[in-house]
Amino acid sequence: MNVSSHERGQSTEQKSKEAAATIQPKLSAFDLTMIVVSLVIGIGIFRTPTLVAQSAQTPTVFFAAWIAGGLVSLCGALTYAEIGSRYPVAGGFYKLISEAFHPVFAFMLNWVIVLTYGAGNIGVALIGAEYINPLLPDPLRGTDGIRGTAIATVLLFYVINLLGIRSGARTQNLLSGLKVVLMLILCAGVFVTPSLASAGSSAAPSSQSSLGAAFFVSLIAVFYTYGGYQQVLNFGADIKQPTRNAPRGVIGGMLLIMALYLSLNYAYYRQLGFEGLAGSKLIAADLARALFGDWGFVLFSIAIFISVLGYLNASLLSLPRVYYAMADDGVLPPIFKRVNTRTQTQEFALTFLVVIMLLSLFFLGTFEKIVSYVMSVDSIALASAAATLFVFRRRVKGNDTFTGYRVWAYPWLPLLFIGFLVIVSINVVLNDPGPAAIGWGLFLSGWPLYYLLKRLV
């Protein structure tokens, strides 16, 4: 049976209304802004600036990469803001790609994301525990103590999120606010200490071609550090007045993140010098010690731990909505779609996610490596989600009744975003083909897995 373009364009809207019958909107624009902040600001900004500096080779390329990465990510945020306000569906990062292209393609992308993000979160929890445990009593400082802290942290946020999405959102607002304050304290290094920016800059690349190559290689780590905001598409059905609040939350969050990243990178550079920045193993710890002495280590440890807490909580809010969308598509059993009408929590899906996270403690080394293996695939997933806007606009062309936010300079801003992501994906393959091959292998394995699950469910 042939279906008209208008009917196809309306199918996603109809599904969003069906989802709304189960999931009731609870999140405000401020809640969404704080979720964006914690989804993006994990531990990357406390580590990746050193990698970017090593790739960039000069301060000019270093800052150019951070500015370009921020602007391109803002283009992505603007694009996702329209998509999210047009089609506020639960588990949107899966659902919208499935609707625009094909369910198999959506599953192949998202099963890699769910595998690595879900299991990899316990690795992030362990990193946070490694920083905070030296401040705790002696019995908690060993390997078992670190694991115990990580497990306790995950279980704490499991209970908080079981109490309801509003409980999780309030916790998120508190953690994100503390994270921003501590980052601003680190940025104070720009004003309270002498500048070392002129000390020991590396030599410039010998040619324009090597300068350009250094810039694009630098973007790999930059985009990794800016990543995560795309997961806000999973909260479409949870946002109150999504036509207005989705763009406010996404754009506001990304502008705040850009300001924090650029300020903190300038503080690193000004306080430590470019060679110090490129040679540091724990860049934020070195900055904190330079600013505050022994108290700097304490401040940095607390900042990292709070950042990890915020990231974990945001993940526990977001990932069950992906399970919801997969269950709605018949790939996962219906129990993954079950929502507590009072708390708006997917109790089974949340429990399943936490169990996977805790079990992954036994395979942590493997899962930590898998996270780095999927950078190339993740870039294509982001580009695919952005490309859905072209599909949905074309389907309603001539009969578009949407009156909410529209991305500026369409189609050029979305095309710029997609183009940069493709370049990043290609750079990952060229610079690290081994891990990229494993990532694409995981992606391709999703094809037969999709049909197997469809037959079993």
N, C-alpha and C positions, 0 to 999 in steps of 0.2 A: 504494500500500500504506500503510495506517495504521500509525503507530508509536506505542507507548505513551509516556506522559510519563516513566516510569521508564527506558525504553530510550533516549529522547532525552537524559535526564540523564546516562546512563552513557557516551554517545558521546565526550564530551570526556575522560573518564577513560581510555577505551580508547585514544584518540589520544595521551594523555600517556604511556601505557605503550609505544606504538609508537615515539614519539619517543625514549623512554629507551633503546630498543634501539640507537639510533644515537648519541645524545648522552648521555654519562656524567656524572653529577653530580660537580663538583669544587669548588664554592664553599661556604664556611662562612658562618655568620651574620655574623661580623666582616667577611668579604669583601663581603657584600651591603651592610652598613652603610656601608662606605667607597665602594662604587659609588654608593649613594644620595647620599652627600655630594657626590661629584663630578658626578653627573648634575644636581643642583639648583644647587650653588654654582659657577657659571661666572664671568661678568663682571658679571652683573646687580646684585649687591649693592654693587658698586663704582661704579655709575652711577645705578640707578633711584631710590635714596632722594631725589635732587634732584627727579626727576619727581613722586614721591609728595608731597613737601613742597609743590611748586607747585600740585598739584591739591587738597591737603588744606586749605591756607590757614591752618591753626592747628596748634600742636603736639599738641593733644588729638586732633584728627581724624587727624593723621599717625600717632601711636602706636596709636590705635584701629584704623586700617586694617592696620597691621603685625600687631597682636595677632589681629584677626579673621581676616586672611588666613592666619596661621599655624595658628590653631585649625581653620579650615575645611579647610586642607590636611592637618592631622593627621587629621580625619575621613575625608578621602580616603585617606590612608595606611592607616588602620585598615580601611577597606573593601577596598582592594587587598590588604591582608595576608590577609584571609580568601579572597579570590578566588585569590590566588597559591598559598596553601597547599592549597586545595580542588582546584585544577586546574593543577598545575605543568607547563605545556606550553611548548615552544620557540616563541618569537615570540608570546607570549600576548596582547600588546596587539592584534594582528591576529586571532589564532586565536579568542579568546574572544568578541569582537564578532561575528565571522563565525558562530560556533556559536550564539550567543544570538539574533541578529537575522537577518542575511543576508550572504552573502559579498560581494555588490556593495557594500553599505553599509560593510562593514569595509574593502574595498579603497579606496573613495572617501575615507574618512578617512585611511587609512594611506599612500596614495600621496602625499598632500599632505605628510604628516609626513616620509616618506622623502625626498621631493624637497627640502624646505627644510632639514631637519636634516642630511641627508647633504652637500648642496652648501654649506650655510651654515657647516659646520664649518671650511672653509678660511678663511672670513671671520673666525671666532673666532681661528684660528691667526695670521692677519695682525695682528689687534689685539694678541695676545700679543707678536708679534715687534716691533711698534711700541714697546712698553714696554721690552723687554729690549735692543733693538739700540743705543740710546744708551749702554749700558754696555759695548758691544763695540768693537773697533778701528774706526778711521775707515772703512775700505773697506766695512764691513757696515752703515753707518748710512743709506745712501741707499735709494731705492725698490727697486732690485735686491737690495740686501742684505736688506731686510725680506722680500721675496718668497722669497729663498733660505733665510732662517731658517725661514719658514713651511713651505716644501717639505721641508727637512731634518727639521723636527719631525714632520711627518706620516709621512715615510718611516721615521723612527726607531721610532715607535709601531706602524707597520705590521709592521716586523721583529719587534718585541717580541711582538706578538699572533700572528704566524705561529708563534712558538716554542711557543705553547700558551695555553690559557685560564688556567692557573695562573700562567704568566709574566705575563700581562696583569693578573691579579688582584693579584699581589705588587707589581707596579709601581703599581697603583691604590692599594693600601694605603699605600705610601710617599708618593705624591703627595698623597693626601687627608690624611694625618697632618701633612705639612709645611704644607698649606693651613690646617688648623685652628690650628696653632701660630702662623702669621703673622697670622691674623685675631685671635687672642687678644692678640698684641702690640699690634695697632692698638686693640683694646678697652681696653688699659691706659691710654689717654688719660683714662678716667673717673677714675683714681686719682692720676695724676701731675701734672695741670695744673689751674689754676683753672677754675671753671665759667663759661661764657658763655651758659648756657641762657636767662637772663633778658634778654639783649641783643637788642633789635629783633625781637620777634615780630610777625608780620603780624596785621592786624585780623581779628576773627572774622567769619564770614559773617553777613549781616544778619538771617537768619531760619532757623528750624528746617528749612525745606524746602531752602534752599541748603546748610545744614550736611549734610543727608542726601545731597544730590546730590554734594557734595564728597567725602564718604566713599565712595560707590559708584564715582565716577570714579577715586579713589585706588586702589581695589582692582584696577583693570586692571593697573597696573604691579606691584603687590604680588603678584598671582597669577602674573604672568610670572616674577618673581624666585623664587617658590617652586616653579615648575614643573620637571618633569623626572623626578620620582620614579616616575611612572606607567610609565616604561620598564623598571622592574625586573620587570614582568610578562613581559618577553621572556626572562628568565633562568630561568623555571620549571623546565625540564628540567636546568639546570646546578647547582641548589642541592642540597646534601646534606641529607637529612632535611627536605624542604621544609615539611612540616606544622608543624615546630617552628621551623626557621630562617628561613623567609620572613617571618613576622610579627615575629620578633626583629630581623631586619635592617632591615625597612622602618620599623617604629615607632621603633627606636633611632636610625636615621639622621635621621628627621624631627624627633625631639625635640632632637637635637644641633644641627640646622640652625636650628630655632626659637630656641634659646638663643644661638647665634652671631649671628643676624640682629638679634634684639632688643638684644643687648649692643652690637653694632657701630653700630646706629642711635642708641642712647643716647649712645655715644661721639661720633658725628658731632654730635648736638644739643648735648651738654654742652660740647664743645670749640669749635664754630664758631657756636653760636647758631642760632635757627631761620631768620633771614634769610640768614645765611651758608650754611646747609644748602640752602635753596631757590635761592640764587643761584650755587652752585658748579657749574662745568662738570666738574671732576674731583674729586669729593667725597673719595674715599679719598686722593688725592694731597695735597689740602689738609690733611687730618687728619694724614697722615704727616709732612708738612713742619712742621706746628705742633708735633708731638711731638718730632721728632728732627732738625729742620733739614735740611741737605743730605743727611744720611744717610736722612732720611725718604723722599726721592725714590727712592733706591736700594732701600730696603725695599719700598716700594710697587710698584716695577717688578718686583722678584723675586716678590712675592706675586701680582700679576696673571699673570705668566708661568707660575708653578706652578699657579695656578687653571685657566689655559687648558690646560696639559698634562694635568691630571686630567680635565677635561671631554672633551678629544679622545680620551684613552685609554678613558674610559667609553663614548663613542659608538662607538668601534671594537669594543668588546666587545658592545654592545647591538644596533646596527642590522643586522648580518648575521643575527641571529636572526629579525628581521622578514622578511628575504628567505627564510629557511628556511620560515617559515609560509606565505608566498605561494607558494613552490614546492610545498609540500605540498598547497596548494589548487589547484594546476594553473594558476596565473596566471603564474608564472615557470618557465623551463626547469628540469628536475631537477638540473642542475649546481649551481644555487644552494643545493640541499639537501645537497650532498655534504659530509661531515665527515671530517676526518682522525682515524682511530680512536685514534691515539697522542696527538695534541695537543689533540683536541676543537675544532679550528679549522676553520671553513668557508673554506678557502683561496681558492676562486674568488670567493665572495661578498665576502670581505674585500678581495681585490684589486680587484674591481669597484667597491666603495665608495671605495677610495683613488683609483682612476683618475678617478671622478666628482668627487671633492674637488679633485684637481689640475687637471682640465680646467676646473673652475668658476672658476679664477683669471682666465680670459679674459672671464668674464661676472660678475665679483664684484659690481659695482654692482647688477646685476639681482637676484642671489641675496640680497644683504643686504636689499633692499627686500622680497623675497618673504617673508622671515622675519617681518617686521612685518605682512604682509598676512594671515597665517593665524591670528592670535591668536583671532579669533572662532570659526573652525573648530576650533582646538585645544581650546578650552573645551568645545565640544560633543563632541569625541572623548573627553575626560576623563570627561564626564558619561555618555557611552554605555558606556565601559568599566566605570564604577561600577554602572550600571544592569543589567549582566549578572548581578550577584549576585541581583537579584530574580527574573530568569528562571530561573537555575539552582536556586535554592531552591524555586521553585514546581514545577519539574519533578520534584523528588525529595520533594515534600511527602508526609508520611505514610510515607516509606520512606528517610529520610535517615540513612545510616550513617556520615556524616562525624563524627569525634571530635576534630578539631583545633581551632585557634583560630576563634572566631566573633566578628564585630564587635560591640562593645558597643552597647547601646541600639538594636538593629535593630528597625524600619526607619528610625528617626528620624535617626541620624547619617548614613547614606548619603543620605537625602532632603535633609538640610541641605546636604550637599556638592553634590549635583546642582543644587539650587535656586540656590545661590550662583553656580555655574558658568554657569547659564542667564542670570542677571542680568548677569554679567560679559560674556558674549557679546552680549547686547542692548546693553549700554553701549558696547562697541567699535563696533557698527554705528551707533549714534546719534551717537557722538563723532567717528568717522572713517569715514564711509560709503564713501569712495572705495577705500581699501585693503581694507576688509571685502568690498566687492563683488568685487574681484579674487580674494580668498581663496575666497569662495564659488563664483566662476567656476571656479577650479582644482578645487574639490571636485566640482562638477557634471560637469566634464570627465572625471572618473574613471569615470563610468557607462559611456559608450561604450568607453572605453579598456579596461575590465575584460573586456567581451565580445570585443573585438578580440584581446586577449592570450590569452584562453581558446581562440580559434579558431586562433591562430598557434602556440601552445605544444603 
